[in-house]
Amino acid sequence: MSSNRQARWDFAEAYAGEDSVLVAARHRAREVGVTPVTPGGGSALCFLAAATDARAVAEIGTGTGVSGVYLLRGMRPDGVLTTVDPEPDNQRIAKETFAQAGFSGGRARFIPGRALEVLPRLADGGYDLVFCDGDKTEYGEYLAEALRLLRPGGVVCFDNALWHDRVPDPAHRDPETTAIRELLRAVRENDALVPTLLPVGDGLLCAVRRG
């Protein structure tokens, strides 16, 4: 990346800014080995949650609550975030993060477990937005579940859609990169979706489910 492009990217990433709650959650993420969305990716999620007037959001990958705070801040005041993570300790930290951000316990539903075991239990057409930041090799299966979960006009988003700049480079053929390439193709070719690939953070793939 040229110095000018890097400067533009840095400026865009820092544009919305982050408060002490998010800074602390990022610090705890580093401590437990979790990589949260970047500030640019988080602000995009907040924007999309607000634009869809989201009341019900499903999140795959709770982490320490960084993306959850962004989503909750964009959602309706009566909205509920359903967040799934295989690590109960991460969800315990996220609960503390949400409380520090001023959200009551009723604003988030924490479900520990593997996403592909939990998602089938969620209601068809019951969600305005689905955010996926879990196992990259399962992204294709997350897409299938998201299409079932979303209402018409709902939005699905996938973090790490560029996967550390490996996705555009055909020399990289590791399982994660290959799975993300297949996801990008599947989303683009699905007539039920209107997609876009946002160059924020590590890439944020988003698509609207047609009515």
C-alpha contacts under 8 A as a table, 3 or more apart, distances in Angstrom:
res1	aa1	res2	aa2	distance
1	M	5	R	6.15
1	M	6	Q	6.07
2	S	5	R	5.21
2	S	6	Q	6.06
3	S	6	Q	5.02
3	S	7	A	6.06
4	N	7	A	5.06
4	N	8	R	6.27
5	R	8	R	5.08
5	R	9	W	6.13
6	Q	9	W	5.04
6	Q	10	D	6.04
7	A	10	D	5.09
7	A	11	F	6.08
8	R	11	F	5.09
8	R	12	A	6.16
9	W	12	A	5.18
9	W	13	E	6.07
9	W	200	V	7.86
10	D	13	E	5.11
10	D	14	A	6.18
11	F	14	A	5.27
11	F	15	Y	5.95
12	A	15	Y	5.07
12	A	40	G	6.76
13	E	16	A	7.45
13	E	38	T	7.38
13	E	39	P	5.67
13	E	40	G	4.30
13	E	41	G	7.88
13	E	200	V	7.14
13	E	201	G	7.29
14	A	17	G	5.36
14	A	39	P	6.62
14	A	40	G	6.92
15	Y	40	G	7.71
16	A	39	P	7.47
16	A	40	G	7.51
16	A	43	S	6.61
17	G	39	P	7.20
18	E	21	V	7.92
18	E	22	L	5.98
18	E	23	V	6.65
18	E	39	P	7.13
19	D	22	L	5.64
19	D	23	V	6.33
20	S	23	V	4.97
20	S	24	A	6.00
21	V	24	A	5.27
21	V	25	A	6.23
21	V	97	T	6.81
21	V	100	Q	6.52
21	V	101	A	6.15
22	L	25	A	4.96
22	L	26	R	6.12
22	L	66	V	6.03
22	L	69	V	7.76
23	V	26	R	5.16
23	V	27	H	6.32
24	A	27	H	5.04
24	A	28	R	6.34
25	A	28	R	5.12
25	A	29	A	6.14
25	A	64	T	5.90
25	A	65	G	6.64
25	A	66	V	6.05
25	A	94	A	7.95
25	A	97	T	6.46
26	R	29	A	4.91
26	R	30	R	6.41
26	R	36	P	7.11
26	R	64	T	7.51
26	R	66	V	6.84
27	H	30	R	5.30
27	H	31	E	6.50
28	R	31	E	4.92
28	R	32	V	6.39
28	R	64	T	6.83
29	A	32	V	5.34
29	A	33	G	5.96
29	A	34	V	4.81
29	A	35	T	6.43
29	A	36	P	7.03
29	A	63	G	7.01
29	A	64	T	5.72
30	R	33	G	5.07
30	R	34	V	5.93
30	R	35	T	7.03
31	E	34	V	7.77
34	V	63	G	6.24
34	V	64	T	7.65
35	T	63	G	7.78
36	P	63	G	6.80
36	P	64	T	7.84
36	P	66	V	6.28
36	P	67	S	6.86
37	V	40	G	7.86
37	V	41	G	5.58
37	V	42	G	5.83
37	V	66	V	7.10
37	V	67	S	6.19
37	V	159	D	7.20
37	V	201	G	6.97
38	T	41	G	5.09
38	T	42	G	6.01
38	T	200	V	7.84
38	T	201	G	5.17
38	T	202	D	7.76
39	P	42	G	4.99
39	P	43	S	6.07
39	P	201	G	7.45
40	G	43	S	5.23
40	G	44	A	6.25
40	G	200	V	5.52
40	G	201	G	5.89
41	G	44	A	5.10
41	G	45	L	6.35
41	G	159	D	7.89
41	G	200	V	5.50
41	G	201	G	5.46
41	G	203	G	7.89
41	G	204	L	6.76
42	G	45	L	5.09
42	G	46	C	6.26
42	G	66	V	7.71
42	G	67	S	5.82
42	G	70	Y	5.58
42	G	71	L	7.73
43	S	46	C	4.98
43	S	47	F	6.11
43	S	70	Y	6.54
44	A	47	F	5.01
44	A	48	L	6.17
45	L	48	L	5.10
45	L	49	A	6.09
45	L	67	S	7.68
45	L	70	Y	6.44
45	L	71	L	5.89
45	L	74	G	7.67
46	C	49	A	5.19
46	C	50	A	6.24
46	C	70	Y	4.96
46	C	71	L	4.94
46	C	72	L	7.45
46	C	73	R	6.27
46	C	74	G	4.39
46	C	75	M	7.52
47	F	50	A	5.17
47	F	51	A	5.99
47	F	74	G	6.15
48	L	51	A	4.90
48	L	52	T	6.09
48	L	74	G	7.36
48	L	155	V	7.89
49	A	52	T	5.39
49	A	53	D	6.10
49	A	54	A	5.23
49	A	71	L	6.07
49	A	72	L	7.93
49	A	74	G	4.84
49	A	75	M	5.21
49	A	129	L	6.97
50	A	53	D	4.90
50	A	54	A	6.37
50	A	74	G	4.42
50	A	75	M	5.44
50	A	76	R	7.33
51	A	54	A	7.70
52	T	128	D	6.84
52	T	129	L	7.86
52	T	154	G	7.14
52	T	155	V	7.93
53	D	74	G	7.93
53	D	75	M	6.15
53	D	76	R	6.06
54	A	57	V	6.74
54	A	74	G	7.71
54	A	75	M	4.96
54	A	76	R	5.94
54	A	79	G	6.71
54	A	128	D	5.35
54	A	129	L	6.84
55	R	75	M	6.10
55	R	76	R	5.58
55	R	78	D	6.63
55	R	79	G	3.93
55	R	80	V	6.16
55	R	127	Y	7.72
55	R	128	D	6.76
56	A	79	G	5.69
56	A	80	V	5.27
56	A	81	L	6.04
56	A	82	T	7.55
56	A	126	G	7.10
56	A	127	Y	4.95
56	A	128	D	5.63
56	A	129	L	7.04
57	V	71	L	7.95
57	V	79	G	7.89
57	V	80	V	6.62
57	V	81	L	4.93
57	V	82	T	6.09
57	V	127	Y	5.55
57	V	128	D	5.86
57	V	129	L	4.90
57	V	130	V	5.75
57	V	131	F	7.73
58	A	81	L	6.00
58	A	82	T	4.75
58	A	83	T	5.82
58	A	84	V	7.89
58	A	127	Y	6.83
58	A	129	L	6.48
58	A	130	V	4.76
58	A	131	F	6.31
59	E	62	T	6.81
59	E	68	G	7.70
59	E	81	L	7.27
59	E	82	T	6.13
59	E	83	T	4.56
59	E	84	V	6.14
59	E	130	V	5.84
59	E	131	F	4.78
59	E	132	C	6.03
59	E	133	D	7.70
60	I	83	T	6.05
60	I	84	V	5.05
60	I	85	D	6.48
60	I	115	A	6.42
60	I	130	V	7.91
60	I	131	F	6.19
60	I	132	C	4.79
60	I	133	D	5.58
60	I	134	G	5.72
61	G	83	T	6.92
61	G	84	V	5.72
61	G	85	D	4.96
61	G	132	C	6.83
61	G	133	D	5.19
61	G	134	G	5.08
62	T	65	G	5.82
62	T	67	S	7.58
62	T	68	G	6.97
62	T	83	T	5.69
62	T	84	V	5.92
62	T	85	D	5.36
62	T	90	N	6.99
62	T	91	Q	6.26
62	T	94	A	7.01
63	G	66	V	7.24
63	G	85	D	7.26
63	G	90	N	5.41
63	G	91	Q	6.75
63	G	94	A	6.81
64	T	90	N	5.46
64	T	91	Q	6.62
64	T	93	I	5.41
64	T	94	A	4.40
64	T	97	T	7.12
65	G	68	G	4.91
65	G	69	V	6.05
65	G	91	Q	7.68
65	G	93	I	7.32
65	G	94	A	4.23
65	G	95	K	7.39
65	G	97	T	5.96
65	G	98	F	6.83
66	V	69	V	5.44
66	V	70	Y	6.66
66	V	94	A	7.85
66	V	97	T	7.94
67	S	70	Y	5.13
67	S	71	L	6.18
68	G	71	L	5.05
68	G	72	L	6.01
68	G	81	L	7.51
68	G	83	T	7.90
68	G	98	F	7.79
69	V	72	L	5.14
69	V	73	R	6.03
69	V	97	T	7.84
69	V	98	F	6.41
69	V	101	A	7.21
70	Y	73	R	5.24
70	Y	74	G	6.51
71	L	74	G	5.30
71	L	75	M	6.21
71	L	81	L	7.84
72	L	75	M	5.06
72	L	76	R	7.84
72	L	79	G	7.53
72	L	80	V	7.81
72	L	81	L	6.93
72	L	107	R	7.92
75	M	78	D	7.96
75	M	79	G	5.83
76	R	79	G	4.97
78	D	107	R	7.38
79	G	107	R	6.44
80	V	106	G	7.28
80	V	107	R	4.65
80	V	108	A	5.33
80	V	109	R	7.11
81	L	107	R	6.25
81	L	108	A	4.61
81	L	109	R	6.08
82	T	108	A	5.83
82	T	109	R	4.66
82	T	110	F	6.10
82	T	111	I	7.36
83	T	108	A	7.27
83	T	109	R	6.23
83	T	110	F	5.20
83	T	111	I	6.17
84	V	110	F	6.23
84	V	111	I	4.94
84	V	112	P	5.71
84	V	113	G	6.59
84	V	114	R	7.47
84	V	115	A	6.33
84	V	118	V	7.49
85	D	88	P	7.07
85	D	90	N	7.65
85	D	91	Q	7.06
85	D	111	I	6.80
85	D	112	P	5.16
85	D	113	G	5.64
85	D	114	R	6.48
85	D	115	A	6.99
86	P	112	P	5.27
86	P	113	G	4.19
86	P	114	R	5.13
86	P	115	A	7.62
87	E	90	N	5.45
87	E	91	Q	6.75
87	E	112	P	6.58
87	E	113	G	7.31
88	P	91	Q	5.05
88	P	92	R	6.25
88	P	112	P	5.80
89	D	92	R	5.03
89	D	93	I	6.47
90	N	93	I	5.20
90	N	94	A	6.21
91	Q	94	A	4.82
91	Q	95	K	6.12
91	Q	110	F	6.94
91	Q	112	P	7.68
92	R	95	K	5.21
92	R	96	E	6.63
93	I	96	E	5.17
93	I	97	T	6.29
94	A	97	T	4.82
94	A	98	F	6.12
95	K	98	F	5.19
95	K	99	A	6.24
95	K	105	G	7.91
96	E	99	A	5.12
96	E	100	Q	6.16
97	T	100	Q	5.09
97	T	101	A	6.22
98	F	101	A	4.97
98	F	102	G	6.47
98	F	103	F	5.49
98	F	104	S	7.71
99	A	102	G	5.10
99	A	103	F	5.26
99	A	104	S	6.41
99	A	105	G	7.38
100	Q	103	F	7.48
103	F	107	R	6.39
104	S	107	R	5.71
105	G	108	A	6.22
106	G	109	R	7.28
111	I	118	V	7.66
113	G	117	E	7.00
113	G	118	V	6.51
114	R	117	E	5.43
114	R	118	V	6.32
115	A	118	V	5.08
115	A	119	L	5.74
115	A	134	G	7.81
116	L	119	L	5.61
116	L	120	P	7.01
116	L	141	E	7.66
116	L	142	Y	7.41
117	E	120	P	6.52
117	E	121	R	7.80
118	V	121	R	5.63
118	V	122	L	7.25
119	L	122	L	5.41
119	L	145	E	6.71
120	P	123	A	7.98
120	P	145	E	7.15
122	L	126	G	7.93
122	L	149	L	7.20
123	A	126	G	5.35
123	A	149	L	6.32
124	D	148	R	5.47
124	D	149	L	4.65
124	D	150	L	7.16
125	G	148	R	6.14
125	G	149	L	4.56
125	G	150	L	4.67
125	G	151	R	4.36
125	G	152	P	7.70
126	G	149	L	5.80
126	G	150	L	6.17
126	G	151	R	6.14
127	Y	130	V	7.02
127	Y	149	L	5.78
127	Y	150	L	4.86
127	Y	151	R	5.90
127	Y	154	G	7.09
128	D	150	L	5.87
128	D	151	R	6.03
128	D	153	G	7.60
128	D	154	G	4.57
128	D	155	V	6.43
129	L	150	L	6.70
129	L	154	G	5.50
129	L	155	V	4.72
129	L	156	V	5.66
129	L	157	C	7.82
130	V	146	A	6.33
130	V	149	L	7.92
130	V	150	L	7.27
130	V	155	V	6.42
130	V	156	V	4.72
130	V	157	C	6.31
131	F	156	V	5.90
131	F	157	C	4.82
131	F	158	F	6.07
131	F	159	D	7.82
132	C	139	Y	7.68
132	C	142	Y	7.26
132	C	156	V	7.74
132	C	157	C	6.06
132	C	158	F	4.79
132	C	159	D	6.39
133	D	136	K	7.66
133	D	158	F	6.17
133	D	159	D	5.39
133	D	160	N	7.58
134	G	138	E	7.74
134	G	139	Y	7.74
135	D	138	E	5.47
135	D	139	Y	6.86
136	K	139	Y	5.25
136	K	176	E	5.34
136	K	179	A	6.67
136	K	180	I	6.76
137	T	140	G	7.51
137	T	175	P	6.45
137	T	176	E	5.19
137	T	179	A	5.30
137	T	180	I	7.46
138	E	141	E	5.36
138	E	142	Y	6.26
138	E	179	A	7.54
139	Y	142	Y	4.89
139	Y	143	L	6.24
139	Y	158	F	7.95
139	Y	179	A	6.88
139	Y	180	I	6.91
139	Y	183	L	6.61
140	G	143	L	5.16
140	G	144	A	6.66
140	G	179	A	7.14
140	G	180	I	7.95
140	G	182	E	7.43
140	G	183	L	5.49
141	E	144	A	5.16
141	E	145	E	6.45
142	Y	145	E	5.12
142	Y	146	A	6.00
143	L	146	A	4.96
143	L	147	L	6.21
143	L	156	V	7.96
143	L	183	L	7.88
144	A	147	L	5.37
144	A	148	R	6.70
145	E	148	R	5.20
145	E	149	L	6.21
146	A	149	L	4.91
146	A	150	L	5.91
146	A	156	V	6.69
147	L	150	L	5.55
147	L	209	R	7.36
150	L	153	G	7.89
150	L	154	G	5.38
150	L	155	V	7.18
150	L	156	V	7.82
150	L	209	R	7.23
151	R	154	G	5.24
151	R	209	R	7.47
152	P	209	R	5.54
152	P	210	R	5.61
152	P	211	G	4.31
153	G	208	V	5.86
153	G	209	R	5.14
153	G	210	R	5.57
153	G	211	G	5.72
154	G	208	V	5.67
154	G	209	R	5.48
154	G	210	R	7.96
155	V	206	C	6.79
155	V	207	A	5.56
155	V	208	V	4.48
155	V	209	R	6.19
156	V	206	C	5.59
156	V	207	A	5.44
156	V	208	V	6.59
156	V	209	R	7.82
157	C	204	L	6.58
157	C	205	L	5.43
157	C	206	C	4.29
157	C	207	A	6.63
158	F	161	A	6.34
158	F	204	L	5.66
158	F	205	L	5.05
158	F	206	C	6.52
159	D	202	D	6.96
159	D	203	G	6.22
159	D	204	L	4.83
159	D	205	L	6.62
160	N	163	W	4.81
160	N	164	H	7.38
160	N	201	G	7.69
160	N	202	D	4.72
160	N	203	G	5.15
160	N	204	L	6.27
161	A	167	V	7.62
161	A	180	I	6.37
161	A	184	L	7.87
161	A	197	L	7.77
161	A	202	D	6.46
161	A	203	G	4.59
161	A	204	L	5.50
161	A	205	L	5.78
162	L	165	D	5.16
162	L	166	R	6.42
162	L	167	V	5.18
162	L	168	P	7.14
162	L	180	I	7.88
162	L	202	D	5.58
162	L	203	G	4.90
162	L	204	L	7.83
163	W	166	R	5.57
163	W	167	V	6.03
163	W	177	T	6.59
163	W	180	I	7.85
163	W	202	D	6.11
163	W	203	G	7.33
164	H	167	V	7.71
164	H	202	D	6.13
165	D	168	P	6.31
165	D	169	D	7.17
165	D	202	D	7.62
166	R	169	D	5.25
166	R	170	P	7.78
166	R	172	H	5.88
166	R	177	T	6.48
167	V	170	P	7.16
167	V	172	H	7.19
167	V	177	T	5.62
167	V	178	T	7.64
167	V	180	I	7.22
167	V	181	R	6.34
169	D	172	H	5.98
170	P	173	R	7.07
172	H	177	T	6.84
173	R	177	T	6.10
173	R	178	T	5.67
174	D	177	T	5.47
174	D	178	T	6.10
175	P	178	T	5.16
175	P	179	A	6.02
176	E	179	A	5.15
176	E	180	I	6.27
177	T	180	I	5.22
177	T	181	R	6.25
178	T	181	R	5.13
178	T	182	E	6.25
179	A	182	E	5.11
179	A	183	L	6.19
180	I	183	L	4.89
180	I	184	L	6.17
181	R	184	L	5.13
181	R	185	R	6.31
182	E	185	R	5.13
182	E	186	A	6.10
183	L	186	A	5.01
183	L	187	V	6.08
184	L	187	V	5.31
184	L	188	R	6.14
184	L	205	L	7.76
185	R	188	R	5.18
185	R	189	E	6.10
186	A	189	E	5.26
186	A	190	N	6.06
187	V	190	N	5.29
187	V	193	L	6.77
187	V	195	P	6.71
187	V	207	A	7.51
188	R	191	D	7.99
188	R	193	L	7.55
188	R	194	V	7.72
188	R	195	P	6.27
190	N	193	L	5.65
191	D	194	V	7.62
192	A	209	R	5.83
192	A	210	R	5.36
193	L	207	A	5.77
193	L	208	V	5.43
193	L	209	R	4.77
193	L	210	R	5.78
194	V	207	A	5.14
194	V	208	V	5.06
194	V	209	R	6.66
194	V	210	R	7.08
195	P	205	L	7.38
195	P	206	C	5.67
195	P	207	A	3.96
195	P	208	V	6.45
196	T	205	L	6.07
196	T	206	C	5.42
196	T	207	A	6.16
197	L	203	G	6.86
197	L	204	L	5.88
197	L	205	L	4.48
197	L	206	C	6.25
198	L	203	G	5.83
198	L	204	L	5.07
198	L	205	L	6.14
198	L	206	C	7.52
199	P	202	D	7.23
199	P	203	G	4.94
199	P	204	L	6.61
200	V	203	G	5.23
200	V	204	L	6.28
201	G	204	L	7.27
